[in-house]
Amino acid sequence: MFRRSGGSSLCYACGKLNRVDASACFYCGARRPGLWGFGPAIGKLTGRLDFAQVVTVVCVAAYVLSLLVEPRAPFRGRFGLFDLLAPAHGALYELGMTGAVPWAQGRWWTLVTAIYLHGSLLHILFNLLWVRQLAPGVQDCFGRTRLVAIFTIAGVAGFVVSNVAGVAWTVGASGAVFGLLGAMVRYGQSRGGVFGLAVFRQYGQWALVLFIMGFLMPSVNNLAHAGGFAGGYLAALLLGHDERHPEPLLHKALAALAIAVTVLGFALSAWTALAG
């Protein structure tokens, strides 16, 4: 049964045990801590979700689909290391590639969908390795819902910067990856002490090294990297982290909105592709 009328569950705001039917949390005062009886089922569902795995699955599925749209495309044209198994430009456009050109066409949703699209095998492998490296640490420090919000906000911020600057076409999760680095840099500053300084230095060094590497590799959108880092840093600054501010319902709603906009974006890409 999805909805429970009795028993207890953890409060969505402070994480402490309350009755499912309580009108307010006994500890923090949050309204309806059991979410009208749906809290336990929602907790079981979200407790099984690993955001890094979800991002990996979506990115891999989108990459495979982009290859299937034009199967011959990866085997013609350039054959360098950075072009290995590169999807066709048209396939990426239909699936939600962003850039100054799609943005000028009114395809606003590409700011989100392009996060999950990639331009080659090496591109997707590199980004997903960093997502899986960084996401667990961000989740430990900020919580699952803030992780979803930071990742999405940073990815969008990176593309906004590059689109405004006139980058015609772009895809990839690297802006969101830099956003996770920016969030951890902010966490280290906020946390302070020996541990906070260690976090600040470690993630700051990673960000610096990756940013420099971006200038040494072809076709890297360094503007999106810079915008993503700034977006992640500012999102972490505004949202706070778990040690000082447990995740409120507003942050959960923000994460749900990010997921909903992403799903809507892919639906709009599919609709425009079929309609066109």
C-alpha positions in Angstrom: 0.0 0.0 0.0 1.5 3.3 -1.1 -0.1 5.5 1.5 0.0 4.7 5.3 -2.4 5.9 7.8 -0.5 4.8 10.9 3.0 4.2 12.2 6.0 6.5 12.1 8.4 7.9 9.5 11.3 10.3 9.3 10.5 14.0 9.0 11.4 15.4 5.5 13.0 18.5 7.1 15.0 17.3 10.1 15.2 13.6 9.5 13.8 12.7 13.0 11.1 10.1 13.8 7.5 11.3 13.9 4.0 9.8 13.6 2.9 9.5 10.0 -0.3 11.4 10.7 1.3 14.2 12.8 0.3 17.7 11.8 3.7 19.2 12.7 7.1 17.7 13.4 7.7 17.4 17.2 11.3 18.5 16.8 11.5 21.2 14.1 7.9 22.2 13.6 7.7 21.3 9.9 4.2 20.9 8.6 3.0 17.4 7.9 6.3 15.6 8.5 4.8 12.3 7.2 3.6 14.0 3.9 0.0 13.0 4.5 1.0 9.3 4.8 3.1 9.2 1.6 6.4 9.9 3.4 7.4 6.3 4.1 6.9 5.1 0.5 8.6 8.2 -0.9 11.5 7.6 1.5 11.9 4.0 0.4 11.8 5.0 -3.3 14.3 7.9 -3.0 16.5 5.9 -0.6 17.3 3.4 -3.5 18.3 6.2 -5.9 21.9 6.8 -6.5 22.1 10.1 -8.4 25.5 9.2 -10.0 24.0 6.0 -11.4 20.9 7.8 -12.6 23.1 10.4 -14.5 25.2 7.5 -15.9 22.1 5.6 -17.2 20.6 8.7 -18.8 23.8 9.8 -20.4 24.6 6.3 -21.8 21.1 5.9 -23.1 21.1 9.3 -24.8 24.6 8.5 -26.2 23.5 5.2 -27.6 20.3 6.7 -29.0 22.4 9.5 -30.7 24.5 6.8 -32.4 21.4 4.9 -33.5 19.7 7.9 -35.1 22.5 8.0 -37.8 24.5 4.7 -37.4 27.0 5.4 -40.2 28.0 8.8 -38.8 30.7 7.6 -36.4 32.5 5.9 -39.2 32.9 8.8 -41.6 34.7 12.1 -41.2 37.6 12.6 -38.7 39.1 9.6 -36.9 41.1 11.2 -34.1 41.1 10.0 -30.5 38.7 12.8 -29.5 36.4 12.0 -32.4 36.0 8.2 -31.7 32.4 7.1 -32.1 31.2 10.7 -32.4 27.4 11.0 -33.1 26.2 13.0 -36.0 25.5 16.7 -35.5 22.0 16.3 -36.7 21.3 13.5 -34.2 22.6 15.6 -31.3 20.5 18.6 -32.5 17.3 16.5 -32.5 18.0 15.1 -29.0 18.6 18.5 -27.5 22.0 20.0 -28.3 22.3 23.6 -27.0 24.4 26.6 -28.1 23.8 30.1 -29.4 22.1 28.8 -32.5 19.4 26.5 -30.8 18.9 29.2 -28.2 18.2 31.8 -30.9 15.6 29.4 -32.3 13.8 29.4 -28.9 14.9 25.9 -27.9 15.3 26.9 -24.2 15.0 23.3 -22.9 18.3 22.5 -24.5 20.0 24.2 -21.6 19.0 21.1 -19.6 19.0 18.3 -22.2 22.4 19.1 -23.5 23.9 18.2 -20.1 23.2 14.5 -20.8 24.4 14.5 -24.4 28.0 13.8 -25.5 30.0 14.3 -28.6 32.3 11.2 -28.5 33.1 8.1 -26.6 36.1 9.7 -24.8 33.8 12.7 -24.0 31.2 10.6 -22.2 33.7 8.4 -20.4 35.7 11.3 -19.0 32.6 13.2 -17.8 30.9 10.1 -16.2 34.1 9.1 -14.4 34.1 12.6 -12.8 30.4 12.5 -12.0 30.9 9.2 -10.2 34.0 10.5 -8.4 32.4 13.8 -7.2 28.7 13.1 -6.7 29.0 10.9 -3.5 31.1 13.5 -1.7 28.7 16.3 -2.7 25.8 14.2 -1.5 27.5 13.5 1.9 28.0 17.2 2.4 24.9 18.7 1.0 22.3 15.9 0.8 20.7 14.1 -2.1 18.2 16.8 -3.1 20.8 19.6 -3.0 23.1 17.4 -5.1 20.3 17.2 -7.8 19.7 20.9 -7.7 23.4 21.9 -7.7 24.2 19.5 -10.7 21.3 20.9 -12.7 21.8 24.6 -11.9 25.5 24.3 -12.6 25.0 22.6 -16.0 22.4 25.2 -17.0 24.6 28.1 -15.8 27.5 26.8 -17.8 25.5 26.7 -21.0 24.0 30.1 -20.4 27.4 31.6 -20.2 28.7 29.9 -23.3 25.5 30.6 -25.3 25.6 34.3 -24.4 29.3 34.3 -25.4 28.3 33.0 -28.9 29.4 29.3 -28.7 27.3 28.0 -31.6 26.9 24.3 -30.6 27.8 22.5 -27.3 26.9 19.4 -25.3 28.2 17.6 -22.2 28.0 17.3 -18.5 31.4 18.9 -17.9 29.8 22.2 -16.8 27.8 20.4 -14.2 30.9 18.5 -13.1 32.7 21.8 -12.6 29.6 22.9 -10.6 30.1 19.9 -8.2 33.7 21.1 -7.8 32.5 24.6 -7.1 30.1 23.4 -4.5 32.8 21.5 -2.7 35.1 24.5 -2.8 32.3 26.5 -1.2 31.7 23.8 1.4 35.4 23.8 2.4 35.3 27.6 2.9 32.1 27.4 4.9 33.2 24.4 7.0 36.5 25.9 8.0 39.1 24.3 10.2 41.6 21.7 9.2 39.0 19.5 7.4 37.5 22.4 5.6 40.9 23.7 4.4 41.8 20.2 3.2 38.5 20.0 1.2 39.0 23.5 -0.2 42.5 22.7 -1.4 41.7 19.3 -2.8 38.7 20.3 -4.9 40.2 23.6 -5.8 43.3 21.9 -7.2 41.2 19.5 -9.2 39.1 22.4 -10.6 42.3 24.3 -11.6 44.0 21.2 -13.2 40.8 20.3 -15.2 40.4 23.9 -16.3 43.9 24.1 -17.6 43.6 20.8 -19.3 40.6 22.2 -21.1 42.9 24.6 -23.0 45.1 21.7 -24.1 42.4 19.6 -25.6 40.4 20.3 -28.8 36.8 21.4 -28.9 36.5 22.0 -25.1 33.9 24.5 -24.0 35.9 26.3 -21.3 33.3 29.0 -21.0 30.8 26.3 -19.9 33.3 25.0 -17.4 33.8 28.5 -15.8 30.0 29.2 -15.8 29.3 25.7 -14.3 31.9 26.3 -11.5 30.4 29.6 -10.7 26.8 28.2 -10.8 27.7 25.3 -8.5 29.5 27.6 -6.1 26.6 30.1 -5.9 24.0 27.3 -5.6 26.0 25.9 -2.7 26.3 29.3 -1.1 22.5 29.9 -1.3 21.3 26.4 -0.4 23.8 25.7 2.5 25.0 22.3 3.5 23.8 19.5 5.9 25.9 20.4 8.9 24.2 23.8 9.3 20.9 23.5 7.4 19.1 20.2 7.1 17.3 19.9 3.7 14.0 21.7 3.9 10.9 20.9 1.9 11.7 23.8 -0.4 15.0 22.2 -1.5 13.3 18.9 -2.1 10.8 20.8 -4.3 13.7 22.4 -6.2 15.2 19.0 -6.9 11.8 17.7 -8.0 11.5 20.7 -10.3 14.9 20.1 -11.8 14.0 16.5 -12.6 10.6 17.6 -14.0 12.2 20.2 -16.3 14.8 17.7 -17.5 12.0 15.2 -18.4 10.0 17.9 -20.0 13.1 19.0 -22.0 13.6 15.6 -23.5 9.9 15.3 -24.2 10.0 18.7 -26.1 13.1 17.5 -28.0 11.3 14.3 -29.1 8.1 16.3 -30.0 10.0 18.9 -32.1 12.0 16.1 -33.8 8.9 14.2 -34.7 6.9 17.3 -35.7 9.7 18.5 -37.9 
